[in-house]
Amino acid sequence: MDSDGLLTVRDGHLCFDGVDLAAAAGRLETPFYVYSERRLRANAAALLDGFGARHPATEIFFASKACSNLWFLHVVRDAGLSVEVNSGGELAKALRVGFAPRQIVFNGVAKTEVEIAAAVDAGVRAILADSLFELERVALVAARLEKAAAVAPRVDVHVPTLTHPGLETAHGGKAGIDRDDAVTAFRRAADDPWLVPVGLHLHVGSQITSVEPYRQAVETALDIVDEVERVPGVRLEFLDAGGGFAVPYREPLAAGVAGAAGPEGARPDYFSSALAVDDYAAAICGVLVSRRPDLTLFLEPGRSLATTCGVLVTRVENAKTKKRRGAGGEVTGAEDWLTIDAGFNTLLEHTNYAWYFRTLVAGRAGEPADRPFRLAGPLCDGGDVFAGDGDTPYRRFPAGTGVGDIVVFLEAGGYTLEMMNQYNARPRAAAYAATRDGGLAQIRRRESDADLAAFDLTPGFGV
Ligand SMILES: Cc1ncc(COP(=O)(O)O)c(C=O)c1O
């Protein structure tokens, strides 16, 4: 069913890395996530090989914000990758799974003194400083600890990316140092006895479906490197080009279809991408190798590693047919609704970025999916309704799909477990890893009613 055989159909049932998802949902409480170690290792190898072939001095730091589950991080480490962390919590998890400090870069746009102290104390490879103020803060902490801190200022290289506006990070906005302040930042670092300027960092955004922003970003970054290396004492080891490689969440929409303009109207359909690892590698390494082959290339991919490794398994808990009405209440048609047991408590991106995830009905994988349904989550909000296929509000499922059917969200391994919440006092879901024999090993437990109450305190009322 998909190019590398991860999705297959057995006796009309959808299987993910050998796991019959309908059968699994028959014995496990839904919703739950299933991860594929095989896919994760293949994704890691593709990145290592693709970039390594064009620039052997490349180091890949998995952006753990995409999935900081401990099992997942163990596989990432074992597959030969390093890790990018974005908070003290992610740093603690990375150290806990055994990443060496040299394998960790520390990012973030509001690092606290406590977080910086933890990073300096651990001796991470670099702190990616977000502002001139933050450089001062790192210098203060490093002096207090009497331990040198390697820093790589993050510079806003100002390139448009046409991804979802919420995922653009180097086109103005909150992240990074203005490029006109880059020389000041490096001079400040070079002049400080406790700071060591080792690299320059940029990150253009996430789900970037064109290579042009990378080309422009690396050109601009290397212009800045030329400028900052005129500062005495500054000779950089690496350029960190961030992450952002896109995942094909759906086939490209036909030209002329309204949705092809993208959810915001003016942007291209950023849910579809035809780019492979080598396209990004050619663009980034092409510029880097022609201008500064001596620089090590750091990359921080998250989505492109994690997303295709996971699926979300949900169950239809309610079904109804409702009349569709016009502005005056007149009947204009009817539509079938299916309500499943996962909403933006389990898959937050579907509402906060109006994200599109493909869906299949696990027990009806052999049947034609030609009936339109509105698909909704269980939360009380009217907005907890999933985007439709193409430019419609409808999902296409087999006729007869109804209560008890298992709806599977594909490409759901990245930015999903991380963003779960307990809204409407719903437990956060469990996660499993597919085992080699088609079984499941639990990698995150489902929360209980006790977990839902675990952090509330009731002074004056006893317990
Ligand atoms: C600084 C930084 N690096 C890396 C990433 C990972 O991006 P992606 O998951 O799109 O590869 C992000 C997320 O946007 C980020 O903010």
The ligand as an SDF file (V2000), in Angstrom:
LIG
                    3D

 16 16  0  0  0  0  0  0  0  0999 V2000
   15.3110   25.3520   16.1440 C   0  0  0  0  0  0  0  0  0  0  0  0
   14.5970   24.1920   15.5560 C   0  0  0  0  0  0  0  0  0  0  0  0
   15.3140   23.1870   15.0370 N   0  0  0  0  0  0  0  0  0  0  0  0
   14.7220   22.1080   14.4820 C   0  0  0  0  0  0  0  0  0  0  0  0
   13.3420   22.0170   14.4210 C   0  0  0  0  0  0  0  0  0  0  0  0
   12.7380   20.7980   13.7790 C   0  0  0  0  0  0  0  0  0  0  0  0
   12.0090   21.1160   12.6460 O   0  0  0  0  0  0  0  0  0  0  0  0
   11.3520   19.9170   11.8100 P   0  0  0  0  0  0  0  0  0  0  0  0
   10.6400   19.0610   12.7890 O   0  0  0  0  0  0  0  0  0  0  0  0
   10.4360   20.5610   10.8530 O   0  0  0  0  0  0  0  0  0  0  0  0
   12.4590   19.1940   11.1390 O   0  0  0  0  0  0  0  0  0  0  0  0
   12.5490   23.0520   14.9460 C   0  0  0  0  0  0  0  0  0  0  0  0
   11.0830   23.0080   14.8370 C   0  0  0  0  0  0  0  0  0  0  0  0
   10.4800   23.7980   14.1540 O   0  0  0  0  0  0  0  0  0  0  0  0
   13.1910   24.1590   15.5450 C   0  0  0  0  0  0  0  0  0  0  0  0
   12.4890   25.1560   16.0870 O   0  0  0  0  0  0  0  0  0  0  0  0
  1  2  1  0
  2  3  1  0
  2 15  2  0
  3  4  2  0
  4  5  1  0
  5  6  1  0
  5 12  2  0
  6  7  1  0
  7  8  1  0
  8  9  2  0
  8 10  1  0
  8 11  1  0
 12 13  1  0
 12 15  1  0
 13 14  2  0
 15 16  1  0
M  END
$$$$
